[in-house]
Amino acid sequence: MKSKISYSLRLAFENIALPPFNDILVLTRQSPYGKIGIMGSLNLLQPDHFEIIEVENDLVEALVINKRILKRIPAAKVVEILQESVFPYIVKGEIVKVDFTLKMHYDSIDLNMEEHES
């Protein structure tokens, strides 16, 4: 009796954007790509969209942050948030993509309108 060989294939695909992140990259020490190489690549894809922030940390070397985030919140505050919420979960040698969604809300806005006469 001959053996019957069967094959199966699982295929998935999706549309991607370049660069493959929008908000923040955490570059750890000994990551496969250095901060200069990453910034050079990003500047080719999207010139002047990202800023590199040096970090004084035993594990993390630098952050690559979208400049639109830095227009709304200071870099020091971003670093503080990431130190508390992200850095404890990363491993040396990794490059970590962080989705950083910032929404601004106002409690009330005074329109300071004069009464309209009919």
C-alpha positions as CSV (number, residue, x, y, z in Angstrom):
1,M,0.0,0.0,0.0
2,K,1.4,3.4,-1.0
3,S,1.5,6.3,1.5
4,K,-0.6,9.3,0.5
5,I,1.1,12.6,1.0
6,S,-1.0,15.6,1.7
7,Y,-0.1,19.2,2.0
8,S,-1.7,22.1,3.7
9,L,-1.0,25.8,3.4
10,R,-2.0,28.6,5.7
11,L,-1.7,32.0,4.1
12,A,-2.3,35.4,5.6
13,F,-1.5,38.9,4.4
14,E,-2.3,42.5,5.2
15,N,-1.5,46.0,4.0
16,I,1.3,47.7,5.9
17,A,2.5,51.2,6.1
18,L,6.1,52.3,6.2
19,P,7.5,52.8,8.7
20,P,5.8,49.9,10.4
21,F,5.1,52.0,13.6
22,N,3.5,55.4,14.1
23,D,4.3,56.5,17.6
24,I,7.3,55.3,19.6
25,L,10.2,52.8,19.3
26,V,12.1,51.8,22.4
27,L,15.7,50.9,21.4
28,T,17.3,48.7,24.1
29,R,21.0,48.3,24.5
30,Q,22.5,45.6,22.2
31,S,19.5,45.8,19.9
32,P,20.2,44.5,16.4
33,Y,19.9,48.0,14.9
34,G,21.5,51.1,16.4
35,K,19.9,54.4,16.9
36,I,21.8,56.0,14.1
37,G,20.8,53.3,11.6
38,I,17.2,53.4,12.7
39,M,17.0,57.2,12.4
40,G,18.7,57.1,9.0
41,S,16.1,54.6,7.7
42,L,13.2,56.6,9.1
43,N,14.5,59.9,7.6
44,L,14.5,58.2,4.2
45,L,10.9,57.0,4.7
46,Q,9.5,60.0,6.5
47,P,11.9,62.9,6.7
48,D,11.7,65.0,9.9
49,H,8.8,63.1,11.4
50,F,10.7,61.5,14.3
51,E,13.0,62.6,17.1
52,I,15.5,60.5,18.9
53,I,15.6,60.9,22.7
54,E,18.6,59.6,24.6
55,V,17.6,57.8,27.8
56,E,19.8,57.3,30.9
57,N,18.8,53.7,31.8
58,D,20.7,50.5,32.1
59,L,18.4,48.7,29.7
60,V,17.1,51.3,27.3
61,E,19.5,53.3,25.1
62,A,17.1,55.7,23.3
63,L,13.5,56.3,22.2
64,V,12.4,57.3,18.7
65,I,9.3,59.4,19.1
66,N,6.9,60.9,16.5
67,K,7.2,64.7,16.6
68,R,3.4,65.1,16.7
69,I,3.4,63.5,20.1
70,L,6.2,65.9,21.3
71,K,4.1,68.9,20.1
72,R,1.5,67.9,22.7
73,I,3.5,66.5,25.6
74,P,7.1,67.1,26.7
75,A,9.7,64.5,26.0
76,A,10.5,64.2,29.7
77,K,6.9,63.3,30.5
78,V,6.9,60.6,27.7
79,V,10.1,59.1,29.1
80,E,8.6,59.1,32.6
81,I,5.4,57.3,31.4
82,L,7.4,54.7,29.5
83,Q,9.8,54.1,32.4
84,E,6.8,53.3,34.6
85,S,4.6,51.4,32.1
86,V,6.9,49.8,29.5
87,F,10.6,49.6,30.5
88,P,9.9,47.0,33.3
89,Y,8.6,44.5,30.6
90,I,11.3,44.7,28.0
91,V,14.5,42.7,27.5
92,K,17.9,43.7,26.4
93,G,18.4,43.4,22.7
94,E,14.8,44.2,21.8
95,I,13.3,46.9,19.7
96,V,9.8,47.6,21.1
97,K,7.0,49.3,19.2
98,V,4.8,51.4,21.5
99,D,1.3,52.6,20.5
100,F,1.0,55.9,22.3
101,T,-2.5,57.4,21.8
102,L,-2.9,60.8,23.3
103,K,-6.4,62.4,23.4
104,M,-6.9,65.9,24.7
105,H,-10.2,66.8,26.4
106,Y,-11.5,70.1,27.7
107,D,-14.0,70.2,30.5
108,S,-15.6,73.4,29.3
109,I,-14.8,76.1,26.9
110,D,-16.0,79.6,27.5
111,L,-17.3,81.0,24.2
112,N,-17.4,84.5,25.6
113,M,-20.2,85.5,23.2
114,E,-22.2,88.7,23.5
115,E,-25.9,88.4,23.5
116,H,-27.4,88.4,20.0
117,E,-30.1,90.9,19.4
118,S,-33.0,89.9,17.2
